[in-house]
């Protein structure tokens, strides 16, 4: 028998004039079985966001931080009452927005509820994940290939390899954006390896993070040449199932929509050769603060 999980997403609005908002919390519950779960960004992440959005009122940020210190158990008598959510949102006077109630179905088991809870957290609150990605380990093979190709083209001192764009810099990124290869030639050039051997959830999360980051940089710079190097453990990628084929097609459509190149790892030599032909290449650290 299917059961329903209702959930609401909490958004922090750092600038009410521009309307930009950031998902900071998620509350989900099964009214019939009285199950409840909640996920929040960690205190240090919210403090970091406040530093990025320097126009935010410190008092407003402090109030949001205090809200997240609440004990989850205190929600159980109120989570099923729509008027409670309306009251909370009015109380915070636009600094906090709460989504309308949404729903997903599950099998009614405790494990099924927990699985859906983690899935929703992964989809709506990627910054709340406890899993830490070791960028250096993940990128080691691709980075090595870029190093070898840069040496062969005599552009080692003109490009950046293994560079992270900081979240606290001019682009106001939510997370640092690691690039396996980067350069500047009037516009930013950035490329990152994407391992299609990862599990689908992790892969989709990485794709979404980079697409959002690339778009944010383009908004500030008004342009940019970005690309993904597709591989499976540093080998050429070929879909091995209907699911991976569909995922790759959807990924390609999104990249086309965003104007982002998709490069097979076997064609990396041609890509670097084309970059090397550009005049006045500069490494990113000279132009990115």
Helices and strands as residue ranges (DSSP letters): E 3-15, E 20-30, E 35-40, H 43-52, H 58-67, G 72-75, H 82-91, E 96-98, E 102-106, H 110-124, G 126-128, H 135-152, G 156-158, E 160-165, E 177-184, E 188-195, H 200-221, E 225-231, H 242-258, E 261-264, G 265-267, H 268-276, G 284-286
